[in-house]
Amino acid sequence: MIDLYAAPTSNGLRAKIMLDETGLDYTLHPVNLLEGANKSEEYLALNPMGLIPTIIDPDGPDGKPMTLTQSMTILTYLATKTGKFMPDHLAMDMIFWRNTMSIATDMTGVLMAILTIGRMENPHQPTLDDFGARFNRYLKYWNGLMADQKYAGADEISIADFAFYPVVYRARAVVPQFTVECPNIDRWYEEIGARSGVQKGLDFSQG
Ligand SMILES: N[C@@H](CCC(=O)N[C@@H](CS)C(=O)NCC(=O)O)C(=O)O
């Protein structure tokens, strides 16, 4: 049974959605970021950066236990472990990786900056606007991409969809003012959001 340590942020939701979509057995350990649970000695022993998510797989490579951090590494690991959501032809497709890593680095990073600055007592508006404009630029890129392909990574469902969905979900829920109209993303968002694994993944009362 895998242990997942996470909070319902874009990085945490990504890992939980992947576990629910692959159907692996796991136990969810919610980490309360507001209370600083990610800085406890016990948690830092698992993830010295004090960030979520973290998984512990007692049945890791060579049957040995493995503790793994970094949401995209966790998605890639679970896809490899189960043979789901990353077929061989995508695993070797650099365009797929370019776009998938851009979700994890550019989009998630910029969304985190917007949320962090927005929570400050006196947010610096020009900085917020700059990050907001960047986020919109990225959304437009993805909207264009999904005019030509059905899903985020390719014409088939993959880890890219489970990486991207929580970013759009959190942006629309928390900072809708920074989300431009994107009809191709809307079409994709509705389909991915209707999947039972994704719905369970978003629900932190289950897991
Ligand atoms: N690159 C890391 C980023 C992880 C990350 O920044 N997690 C945030 C939540 S989305 C966190 O734990 N923040 C707590 C903090 O910064 O104290 C990943 O993809 O897992």
The ligand as a Tripos MOL2 file, in Angstrom:
@<TRIPOS>MOLECULE
LIG
   20    19     1     0     0
SMALL
NO_CHARGES

@<TRIPOS>ATOM
      1 N1          8.4140   20.9400   -7.8980 N.3       1 LIG1
      2 C1          7.6930   20.4430   -6.7530 C.3       1 LIG1
      3 C2          6.9660   21.6080   -6.1090 C.3       1 LIG1
      4 C3          6.3010   21.2000   -4.8120 C.3       1 LIG1
      5 C4          5.6930   22.4070   -4.1230 C.2       1 LIG1
      6 O1          6.1270   23.5570   -4.2970 O.2       1 LIG1
      7 N2          4.6750   22.1490   -3.2960 N.am      1 LIG1
      8 C5          4.0290   23.2360   -2.5810 C.3       1 LIG1
      9 C6          2.5140   23.0820   -2.6380 C.3       1 LIG1
     10 S1          1.9180   23.2000   -4.2810 S.3       1 LIG1
     11 C7          4.4320   23.2040   -1.1170 C.2       1 LIG1
     12 O2          4.6570   22.1450   -0.5730 O.2       1 LIG1
     13 N3          4.5220   24.3810   -0.4970 N.am      1 LIG1
     14 C8          4.8390   24.4770    0.8930 C.3       1 LIG1
     15 C9          5.8840   25.5150    1.1780 C.2       1 LIG1
     16 O3          6.4150   26.1090    0.2220 O.co2     1 LIG1
     17 O4          6.1540   25.7200    2.3530 O.co2     1 LIG1
     18 C10         6.7150   19.3430   -7.1880 C.2       1 LIG1
     19 O5          6.3280   19.3210   -8.3550 O.co2     1 LIG1
     20 O6          6.3630   18.4780   -6.3580 O.co2     1 LIG1
@<TRIPOS>BOND
     1     1     2 1
     2     2     3 1
     3     2    18 1
     4     3     4 1
     5     4     5 1
     6     5     6 2
     7     5     7 1
     8     7     8 1
     9     8     9 1
    10     8    11 1
    11     9    10 1
    12    11    12 2
    13    11    13 1
    14    13    14 1
    15    14    15 1
    16    15    16 2
    17    15    17 1
    18    18    19 2
    19    18    20 1
@<TRIPOS>SUBSTRUCTURE
     1 LIG1         1 GROUP 0 **** ****
